[in-house]
Amino acid sequence: MEVIEGFKNLNECFVYNEAKFLPMKQNALDIAESYKFIKSHFPRTKFTICGVQYFGEAVHNLKKLELNTVN
């Protein structure tokens, strides 16, 4: 709820901002719905789909996060 309130405040103040979506196994089917929600409620918010950066805990959680494993 704090993130939503933050987007609301930024948009009301005409501040352009960005929502970054990191697709994983747990949320891959939510991309379209997330995009529609952001664009319909926060028109000044840019929606970006990001790739995984393999460092930190992502290295250890690769099998839990990755959509497809490429050898």
C-alpha positions as CSV (number, residue, x, y, z in Angstrom):
1,M,0.0,0.0,0.0
2,E,2.9,2.4,0.6
3,V,4.2,1.9,-2.9
4,I,0.7,2.7,-4.3
5,E,0.5,5.8,-2.2
6,G,3.9,6.8,-3.4
7,F,2.9,6.5,-7.0
8,K,-0.2,8.4,-6.3
9,N,1.7,11.2,-4.7
10,L,4.2,11.4,-7.5
11,N,1.6,11.5,-10.2
12,E,-0.5,14.1,-8.4
13,C,2.7,16.3,-8.2
14,F,3.3,15.7,-12.0
15,V,6.6,13.8,-11.3
16,Y,7.4,11.2,-13.9
17,N,8.7,8.0,-12.3
18,E,9.1,4.3,-13.1
19,A,7.8,0.9,-12.0
20,K,10.2,-1.9,-12.7
21,F,8.7,-5.4,-13.2
22,L,11.1,-8.4,-12.8
23,P,9.4,-11.5,-14.3
24,M,10.0,-14.7,-12.3
25,K,8.2,-18.0,-12.1
26,Q,6.0,-16.6,-9.3
27,N,4.7,-13.6,-11.2
28,A,5.3,-14.2,-15.0
29,L,1.5,-14.4,-15.6
30,D,0.9,-11.0,-13.9
31,I,2.8,-8.8,-16.4
32,A,-0.2,-7.7,-18.4
33,E,-2.4,-7.1,-15.4
34,S,0.4,-5.1,-13.7
35,Y,1.0,-3.0,-16.8
36,K,-2.8,-2.2,-17.1
37,F,-3.0,-1.3,-13.4
38,I,0.0,1.1,-13.5
39,K,-1.1,2.7,-16.8
40,S,-4.7,3.2,-15.8
41,H,-4.0,4.6,-12.3
42,F,-0.7,6.3,-12.7
43,P,-0.3,7.7,-16.3
44,R,3.0,9.5,-15.5
45,T,4.6,6.2,-14.3
46,K,6.8,4.4,-16.9
47,F,6.4,0.6,-16.8
48,T,9.7,-1.3,-17.5
49,I,10.2,-5.1,-17.7
50,C,13.6,-5.9,-16.4
51,G,15.9,-8.8,-16.7
52,V,17.5,-10.7,-13.8
53,Q,20.9,-9.6,-12.7
54,Y,22.7,-12.6,-11.4
55,F,24.5,-11.4,-8.3
56,G,23.8,-11.6,-4.6
57,E,21.0,-13.9,-3.6
58,A,19.8,-14.4,-7.2
59,V,22.8,-16.6,-7.8
60,H,21.6,-18.9,-5.0
61,N,17.9,-18.8,-5.9
62,L,18.3,-19.2,-9.6
63,K,16.1,-22.3,-9.9
64,K,13.3,-20.6,-7.9
65,L,13.4,-17.4,-10.0
66,E,14.3,-18.2,-13.6
67,L,11.6,-18.7,-16.2
68,N,13.9,-20.8,-18.5
69,T,17.3,-22.2,-17.9
70,V,19.7,-21.8,-20.8
71,N,22.9,-23.8,-20.9
